[in-house]
Amino acid sequence: MQWHPKIFVKSVDLSDFLLVYTQIWFSQKNTFKDFSSLNILTPCKKCIASFETLAQIAILYIVSRSSPGFRFPLKIPSLTDNSGTEAGGNKLFSTTVPLNHFLERLTLLCTISGMELDLSHIAGHRNDEADALSRWDFVSEPPFNRSVHNRFPLSLQQLWHPETSVSLHLAETFLSWQLP
């Protein structure tokens, strides 16, 4: 099966993340306190590749939760403007701390979901939509005419400790069995 969603990723500042997946998108702001509460203590300003990798984890998480019926391997094309994330995400390996901890989480999610990412580089100046959404203030209307109703709500807790239970998110999603 060939599947090519429109995905843009950009991480800005300490930890702003976003995803544009067809019409579903993601943008989240976290503080150092959010990371330390999960014992994710990193030299935040020194490792933007870790936060870019967290954005890739968000992409995989959202795609796997938006397509819960997949039972076969699926490779999802994704873009990043960070070469460290591209290299680490494609190899799922790094000896650099804290990037290796984030790649471990990405690897676990790949295993749980049966999906993997195929990361490619995008030039920063071609990533305007991702940049604008990652800088969104959560008060005004989202840029690029994105609907707030299509924003996928996701916490750092969900990204770092993904649940493996069945969950439904889209109105068009249905179960092929009866609930108890």
Beta strands, then each sheet from edge to edge (+ up, - down):
strand 1: 16-21
strand 2: 24-29
strand 3: 74-80
strand 4: 115-121
sheet 1: 1+ 2-
sheet 2: 3+ 4+
end
